[in-house]
Each structure stands twice: as structure tokens, then as C-alpha cells.
Amino acid sequence: MRRWNGWGDEKNNLDFDLSESSRAFIEQRIGKSRPLPDATLEEALGKVPASRSPEHRLISTDAEVRLRHSRGQSIPDWLAMRSGDFGIFPDGVAFPETSEDVREILKFAQDNNLVVIPYGGGTSVCGHITPEAGDRPVITVAMSRMDKLMALDKESQIATFGAGTLGPDLEAQLAAEGYTLGHFPQSWELSTVGGWVASRSSGQQSLRYGRIEKMFAGGRIETLQGTLDIPTFPASSAGPDIREMFMGSEGRMGIITEVKVRVTPVAEKESFYVAFFPSWEEGMRATREIIQSGMQLSMMRLSNAVETSTHLKLAGHEKGVNLLERYLKMRGAGESKTMFTFGTTGSKGQCKAVLKLTRKLIAKHRGVFTGSYMGKHWEHSRFRSPYLRHGLWDIGVVVDTMETALDWSSVKAAVVDMESDIGAALNADGENVHVFTHLSHFYGQGCSVYSTYLFRAGSSYEETMQRWEKLKAAGAEAIVRHGGTISHQHGVGKDHAPYLPAEKGKLGIKAIEELCHMFDPDGRMNPGKLVP
Ligand SMILES: Cc1cc2nc3c(=O)[nH]c(=O)nc-3n(C[C@H](O)[C@H](O)[C@H](O)COP(=O)(O)OP(=O)(O)OC[C@H]3O[C@@H](n4cnc5c(N)ncnc54)[C@H](O)[C@@H]3O)c2cc1C
């Protein structure tokens, strides 16, 4: 069963146990920390109020079911779960199994004046699924029972899935037929194909497979105004694209029930590699040249010097890392080295050719290629980082991220300001913040910038929340100042909504509001999110 107050399954043992040296490294960066006390499930359940929902065959009003569907994975969500102070709970959780069930629930919501929150995997990190206080009872619609491959058109390479299909289940069902979608967000284990569409997500191998925008071919959406079936075309010039309206709709316009995605046969070969550049500047120049030369890599990630040293410190293989660092230093990649992880996917011949060309460009920018050993480690642990949150929380350290995408001409300065503003956000409280950044999801025009920050929990949950609010505001304001999008992949939800007008403009926001209003004139679909 999913953890009720953290990441992953209750039974797995993937949590990071921080080594002594990792702890010492973090302490040296942000000071000695003290953990906050966790509430027990029983204590949290004691705070679930009586349900206001009328009865329905598809709706559970069980307290634990409601609690387990009331929050996502943002820091405010995490603090709510850990303290047991959830605030508002949904009054019921619906479990539809078909599009007809969803239609029935929406009709029931209309007839009984209910608020409806679509729920995929609950991995939102921006407060997408948090119920708001109000007079209307709230029903969360959990898509978990719509989790099957419904059709596979091999000739057109289009697969139809129930919107609640989780990443691993989706890939397993496709793999049985020799296909893959290739969408691997870090939250892959627990997020759903419907959630990916509704929040416009991006997977680690977006270089090869594209973002969800490229994969989403059509499907079925149940709205309060009726059913919308979006047909699949390879391309179309027939006016504005209805698919686009629903990508990033964040549950405001309807419930996606069936998703048609473009799939490809499983590639013959896939490998990941690591190289190091002597400096951030050289790394940035190299990655820009690689992407702008049209090289067909399947993923790229460039960690700045602080992220590189943090990863190496937390890797827990001190002897091996020391040896590696000595070797890199000899080759000119010392203290300010930056780690470049990249992947090749395709036929054996394609992979070989691309690797050869990439190595040439790496060498041109004084990079040191270290082979596939560390790449294999990345591949093996690519979905494990979220579990680190547990190890850090247990020692009183909170970790969060802030991400954007910008044109190349703005990237360098934006990284400097995001890091320095987040790093200084708690100065007045006398607190240090450990910030590091990587570039990923590369495009000819620019790339995404992803900053991670570690800070000490306060002496209370309230103080911890205040610290996070300052950090979030500092990061978001720096992004807006540099003309970045408020999110490249996490979406808007509640937490990013104040910053959305900066990029959409007044008229743009009005257009989105009108669209939501057209589908949902009573404002019952996930109110308070995207355009509150
Ligand atoms: C540790 C971690 C790592 C992450 N890494 C990435 C990453 O690499 N890339 C990335 O893009 N994101 C990432 N995310 C963010 C998150 O996983 C994505 O936004 C994901 O797409 C959400 O999918 P979900 O199924 O969990 O949706 P939920 O969190 O359940 O919902 C997200 C939004 O979509 C709406 N929604 C969900 N399902 C439907 C539906 N069927 N119909 C209509 N609306 C619906 C909800 O109402 C909500 O507004 C990460 C999150 C975590 C916690």
C-alpha cells in the first residue's frame, strides 16, 4: 500500500540511509538540524471530520480513504501529512471504472452542488489536488481503477489507456507487445498518464520521446457540458487544437478518462554515460553545441559544480569517489567540475555513431569522458531520489525544488540569480540554505533549469512552513524576473498560480478563465488551481 505520509510503498525499503559522511556534509552546509515529531496515522485520522457527501455507489466516505487522497507531494502537503494537520479533507473519494461512471459522478456533483477534484497518482508538487475550504462538499475522483491498456493500433502506433494507469503498469503492458511510451518523469512509479496530460509533464528522456505534448494524440474527456472525444491525426491544420486546451488543464475543465498516446517499438539498445567538464561555462557551451548540432541523444543533464560535488558526496562510495576525483583533477577537471550525464537510445549502429560524435564534442570542450559505469548507476537509481526526502526529513532537513525553462540567452544569469536569491532567502532568520542546479530537457532554443535546495526544519511546523514560503517566493520571483516560465514540468496548481499572469498576460489569463468557465460555469472543477 502507498505510504500515507511520504513517497513510495509502505513495504519497499528504498529509503536512503544517509551515511555519516553525508550527514556531516549537510551539517557543514546548513548547520546541525533537529527532526520534527511525526504524527501517527491514528492521530491524523482523529482529525478527519464527518463527511458532508451524499451517498453514491461509487463514492467512499471512509476516513482513511479520504485522508489518503487529500494531499499531493509539495512541501506544504508534506508538512500537512507529517504534522497530521491536513486542514481540509475531501468529503468522499469516487472510484470510477469507466467513462460512464465518470459521467455519472459529474452528474451527481451537479445535482448535489459538489466540488470535484480529479486525482491521478497524487504526485503533484504544486498543491494541485488540495481541497479548499467552502460550503460545498468536495469529492475527489481517483482514477486508479481505470488502469488498463484498452487498445493498441500497431499499424499507427497508437495505444489507448485508462487515464489512471501508473507509469510502471503502462510500460509493462506496452512491453508485453514490444512497445514503449518512453515517458519517465522522476515520479514515474506513482504518477498516471491522465495526470501527465493534465499537468503537461516531461520525462527524463524527452530528448528522444518528446514531452507529453508530443505523445498525447487524443482521447476522451468527460466534462460537465458533455463528452468530448478527441480524434487522432498525425497532424492537422484545422484551426486551434482541442488537445492543447486540455494539456495543462489541471482538472479545471473536465476529467480525462481515456488517453491515446503515440508509442514506438522498444529500442534495440540503450546506454547512459557520464563525462565531466572543467567548469560550468564549458559544460553549458558543450551541451548547447550538442543540442544545436541536432545530435540524437535520448537524455542530457548537466549538473553545476555544487550539484556535482553534492551528488558525489551523497553517493556513499567515498573511496571510489576519491579515486575518480584524483583522476579528473589530473585531466583538468578539479574543484569546479560539472557532471554531464547523457543517454543514447536506438539501434546499435545509431547509438554507436551518436556516442562517437558526442565524445568528439565533449573532448572539444575539454570534457573528460568516464564511460558507462556511472551512467549505469544513474539508470539504476533514476527513480530513487524521491526516497532521499525520507532520510533527510529524519534528520530535520527539508528538500524542495524550483524549475523553469528559458531561452539560452537568459539561462546563465537566471541560474546565478535563482541560486543566490534562494540561498539568501533565510538570511534574516540566520539560516543557511544549500542550493544546487542542473540543466535538463534541452532544446535548440534553450533548456530547463532545475534547482534543488536543502534547509533546516524550524522548531515547529509553522516555522518550517514560513521558511518554505520565503524560499518559494525567492525562487519564483527570480524566475519571473528573468522571463522564465513558472514551470517547465511541474505545472501551476495552487503554489505557482500567483506567478502565472507574468507569462500569460491579462488577456491570456482571461482566455484561460473563460475556457474553464465554458466547461464549468459553476466553478466546481478543482477550484483555486491554475487560475484561482
Ligand atoms: C518526486 C517527484 C518527482 C517528480 N518528477 C517530475 C518529472 O520528472 N517531470 C514532471 O513532469 N513532473 C514531475 N513531478 C510532478 C508530478 O509527478 C507530475 O506533475 C505528474 O504529471 C502528476 O501526475 P499524477 O498522476 O500524479 O497527477 P496528480 O498529482 O494526481 O494531479 C495533477 C493535476 O492533474 C489533474 N488530473 C490528474 N488526473 C487527471 C485526469 N484523469 N483528468 C483530469 N485532470 C487530472 C489533477 O486534478 C491535478 O490538477 C514530480 C513529482 C514528484 C513528487
The ligand as a Tripos MOL2 file, in Angstrom:
@<TRIPOS>MOLECULE
LIG
   53    58     1     0     0
SMALL
NO_CHARGES

@<TRIPOS>ATOM
      1 C1          9.4210   13.1940   -6.5170 C.3       1 LIG1
      2 C2          8.7270   13.8200   -7.6670 C.ar      1 LIG1
      3 C3          9.3600   13.8960   -8.8930 C.ar      1 LIG1
      4 C4          8.7050   14.4850   -9.9720 C.ar      1 LIG1
      5 N1          9.3250   14.4990  -11.1820 N.ar      1 LIG1
      6 C5          8.6920   15.0030  -12.2540 C.ar      1 LIG1
      7 C6          9.3080   14.9800  -13.5360 C.ar      1 LIG1
      8 O1         10.4170   14.4740  -13.7120 O.2       1 LIG1
      9 N2          8.6290   15.5080  -14.5790 N.ar      1 LIG1
     10 C7          7.3770   16.0210  -14.4210 C.ar      1 LIG1
     11 O2          6.7910   16.4500  -15.4060 O.2       1 LIG1
     12 N3          6.7790   16.0750  -13.2180 N.ar      1 LIG1
     13 C8          7.3890   15.5670  -12.1380 C.ar      1 LIG1
     14 N4          6.7750   15.5920  -10.9160 N.ar      1 LIG1
     15 C9          5.4600   16.2350  -10.7730 C.3       1 LIG1
     16 C10         4.2620   15.2730  -10.9940 C.3       1 LIG1
     17 O3          4.6520   13.9490  -10.8220 O.3       1 LIG1
     18 C11         3.6870   15.4490  -12.3800 C.3       1 LIG1
     19 O4          3.0560   16.7010  -12.4330 O.3       1 LIG1
     20 C12         2.6950   14.3680  -12.8030 C.3       1 LIG1
     21 O5          2.3570   14.5980  -14.1480 O.3       1 LIG1
     22 C13         1.4150   14.3410  -11.9900 C.3       1 LIG1
     23 O6          0.7130   13.1520  -12.3150 O.3       1 LIG1
     24 P1         -0.3110   12.4910  -11.2910 P.3       1 LIG1
     25 O7         -0.9350   11.3430  -11.9940 O.co2     1 LIG1
     26 O8          0.3390   12.1860  -10.0130 O.co2     1 LIG1
     27 O9         -1.3660   13.6520  -11.1300 O.3       1 LIG1
     28 P2         -1.9600   14.2980   -9.8020 P.3       1 LIG1
     29 O10        -0.8680   14.7990   -8.9490 O.co2     1 LIG1
     30 O11        -2.9270   13.3660   -9.1900 O.co2     1 LIG1
     31 O12        -2.7580   15.5250  -10.4270 O.3       1 LIG1
     32 C14        -2.0970   16.5980  -11.0320 C.3       1 LIG1
     33 C15        -3.1380   17.5240  -11.6770 C.3       1 LIG1
     34 O13        -3.7510   16.8600  -12.7610 O.3       1 LIG1
     35 C16        -5.1530   16.7220  -12.5680 C.3       1 LIG1
     36 N5         -5.5160   15.3790  -13.0500 N.ar      1 LIG1
     37 C17        -4.9480   14.1990  -12.7190 C.ar      1 LIG1
     38 N6         -5.5360   13.2030  -13.4020 N.ar      1 LIG1
     39 C18        -6.4840   13.7760  -14.1700 C.ar      1 LIG1
     40 C19        -7.4500   13.2840  -15.1020 C.ar      1 LIG1
     41 N7         -7.5330   11.9760  -15.3990 N.pl3     1 LIG1
     42 N8         -8.2700   14.1700  -15.7130 N.ar      1 LIG1
     43 C20        -8.1980   15.4890  -15.4460 C.ar      1 LIG1
     44 N9         -7.3240   16.0130  -14.5790 N.ar      1 LIG1
     45 C21        -6.4830   15.1610  -13.9470 C.ar      1 LIG1
     46 C22        -5.3860   16.9130  -11.0850 C.3       1 LIG1
     47 O14        -6.6650   17.4390  -10.8070 O.3       1 LIG1
     48 C23        -4.2790   17.9130  -10.7470 C.3       1 LIG1
     49 O15        -4.7010   19.1980  -11.0370 O.3       1 LIG1
     50 C24         7.3990   15.0260   -9.8070 C.ar      1 LIG1
     51 C25         6.7770   14.9310   -8.5650 C.ar      1 LIG1
     52 C26         7.4230   14.3300   -7.5100 C.ar      1 LIG1
     53 C27         6.7240   14.2160   -6.1960 C.3       1 LIG1
@<TRIPOS>BOND
     1     1     2 1
     2     2     3 ar
     3     2    52 ar
     4     3     4 ar
     5     4     5 ar
     6     4    50 ar
     7     5     6 ar
     8     6     7 ar
     9     6    13 1
    10     7     8 2
    11     7     9 ar
    12     9    10 ar
    13    10    11 2
    14    10    12 ar
    15    12    13 ar
    16    13    14 ar
    17    14    15 1
    18    14    50 ar
    19    15    16 1
    20    16    17 1
    21    16    18 1
    22    18    19 1
    23    18    20 1
    24    20    21 1
    25    20    22 1
    26    22    23 1
    27    23    24 1
    28    24    25 2
    29    24    26 1
    30    24    27 1
    31    27    28 1
    32    28    29 2
    33    28    30 1
    34    28    31 1
    35    31    32 1
    36    32    33 1
    37    33    34 1
    38    33    48 1
    39    34    35 1
    40    35    36 1
    41    35    46 1
    42    36    37 ar
    43    36    45 ar
    44    37    38 ar
    45    38    39 ar
    46    39    40 ar
    47    39    45 ar
    48    40    41 1
    49    40    42 ar
    50    42    43 ar
    51    43    44 ar
    52    44    45 ar
    53    46    47 1
    54    46    48 1
    55    48    49 1
    56    50    51 ar
    57    51    52 ar
    58    52    53 1
@<TRIPOS>SUBSTRUCTURE
     1 LIG1         1 GROUP 0 **** ****
